Structures are given as structure tokens and as C-alpha cells.
């Protein structure tokens, strides 16, 4: 997968998470988790985009790592909503899992395969 393909996939994930969370924001029971999901999914996309504009290798790795952290947080909120029996999207959850795995590998590669 090219960086451009991943960028598009993360942007699509953020849009889909926003659409999924839109009705959840109307309920006090799901509002906080829905807002956190929106922030995390868009943060993953925005930080991946910012990584491509990094001024140094260290800045690139830092932004890429932040993108990974945000994707993993989005995954957490999707799991939380599902596990509490509040809302579920198996497709969105699977995409969050895949994006987290891809970004984990990307961070490892960017760091030189170590750590």
C-alpha cells in the first residue's frame, strides 16, 4: 500500500466514523464515546497527512506514531461502544483493526525495523 492509498483510506475511515457517530451524539449515553471516536479517527487521518510534510525523519516518525495512537484510540472507542451494547459497526471495527496494524508496521519500518 502506498502512502497516498493509506492517506485516502484513513480519510475515508474518518468520514465513515463521523457518519456512524452522528446519531450517537444525540444520546447522553453514547455522546462522549461518539465524540471521542470522531476526534480519534480524524486525528489518525490528520496526523498521517502531517507526517508526509515532516521536516525531519524524527518529525515524520513522531507524527506517524501519533497517527497510530489515534487509530488505536478509535479502535478502543468502537470496541467500547460494542462491548457496552450501545452501538456496533463490524465493518468500521474491522477497518480500525486493519489501519492500526498497518500503522504499527509503518512506524516499525520508519524507525528502522528496531524498537
C-alpha positions as CSV (number, residue, x, y, z in Angstrom):
1,X,0.0,0.0,0.0
2,X,1.4,3.4,-1.0
3,X,1.4,6.3,1.4
4,X,-1.2,8.0,-0.8
5,X,-3.5,5.0,-0.6
6,X,-3.2,4.9,3.2
7,X,-3.9,8.6,3.4
8,X,-7.1,8.1,1.4
9,X,-8.1,5.1,3.4
10,X,-7.6,7.0,6.7
11,X,-9.6,9.9,5.4
12,X,-12.4,7.5,4.3
13,X,-12.3,5.9,7.8
14,X,-12.6,9.3,9.4
15,X,-15.7,10.1,7.3
16,X,-17.3,6.8,8.0
17,X,-16.6,7.1,11.7
18,X,-18.2,10.6,11.6
19,X,-21.3,9.2,9.9
20,X,-21.5,6.3,12.3
21,X,-21.2,8.6,15.3
22,X,-23.6,11.3,14.1
23,X,-26.8,9.7,15.6
24,X,-24.9,8.6,18.7
25,X,-24.1,12.2,19.6
26,X,-27.8,12.8,20.2
27,X,-28.0,10.5,23.2
28,X,-26.3,11.3,26.5
29,X,-25.5,7.6,27.0
30,X,-23.3,7.5,23.8
31,X,-22.4,11.1,23.3
32,X,-19.0,11.1,24.9
33,X,-17.8,7.9,23.2
34,X,-19.1,9.1,19.8
35,X,-17.3,12.5,20.1
36,X,-14.1,10.7,21.2
37,X,-14.4,8.3,18.2
38,X,-14.8,11.3,15.8
39,X,-11.7,13.1,17.3
40,X,-9.6,9.9,17.2
41,X,-10.5,8.9,13.7
42,X,-9.9,12.3,12.3
43,X,-6.7,12.7,14.3
44,X,-5.4,9.5,12.8
45,X,-6.0,10.9,9.3
46,X,-4.7,14.4,10.0
47,X,-1.5,13.2,11.7
48,X,-0.8,10.8,8.9
49,X,-1.2,13.6,6.4
50,X,1.1,15.8,8.6
51,X,3.7,13.1,8.7
52,X,4.1,13.4,5.0
53,X,5.1,17.0,5.5
54,X,7.6,16.3,8.2
55,X,10.7,18.5,8.2
56,X,12.9,15.7,9.5
57,X,13.0,12.0,10.0
58,X,12.3,12.4,13.7
59,X,9.3,14.6,13.0
60,X,8.0,12.1,10.4
61,X,8.2,9.2,12.9
62,X,6.6,11.3,15.6
63,X,3.6,12.3,13.5
64,X,3.3,8.7,12.2
65,X,3.3,7.4,15.8
66,X,0.6,9.9,16.8
67,X,-1.4,8.7,13.8
68,X,-1.1,5.1,15.1
69,X,-2.1,6.2,18.7
70,X,-5.2,7.9,17.3
71,X,-6.2,4.9,15.2
72,X,-5.8,2.7,18.2
73,X,-7.9,5.0,20.3
74,X,-10.6,5.0,17.6
75,X,-10.4,1.2,17.7
76,X,-10.9,1.4,21.5
77,X,-14.0,3.5,21.3
78,X,-15.5,1.2,18.7
79,X,-14.9,-1.7,21.0
80,X,-16.2,0.2,24.0
81,X,-19.5,1.0,22.2
82,X,-19.8,-2.6,21.1
83,X,-18.9,-4.2,24.4
84,X,-21.3,-1.9,26.3
85,X,-24.1,-2.9,23.9
86,X,-24.6,0.7,22.8
87,X,-23.7,0.5,19.1
88,X,-21.7,-1.6,16.7
89,X,-20.3,-1.5,13.2
90,X,-18.4,-4.7,12.4
91,X,-17.1,-3.2,9.1
92,X,-15.8,0.0,10.8
93,X,-14.3,-2.1,13.6
94,X,-12.5,-4.3,11.1
95,X,-11.2,-1.3,9.3
96,X,-9.9,0.2,12.6
97,X,-8.1,-3.0,13.4
98,X,-6.5,-3.1,9.9
99,X,-5.5,0.5,10.0
100,X,-3.9,0.1,13.4
101,X,-2.0,-3.0,12.2
102,X,-0.8,-1.1,9.0
103,X,0.3,1.9,11.0
104,X,2.1,-0.3,13.6
105,X,4.1,-1.8,10.8
106,X,4.7,1.6,9.2
107,X,6.0,3.0,12.5
108,X,8.3,0.0,12.9
109,X,9.6,0.4,9.3
110,X,10.1,4.2,9.8
111,X,12.1,3.5,13.0
112,X,14.4,1.2,11.0
113,X,12.7,-2.1,12.0
114,X,14.0,-1.9,15.5
115,X,12.5,-0.9,18.8
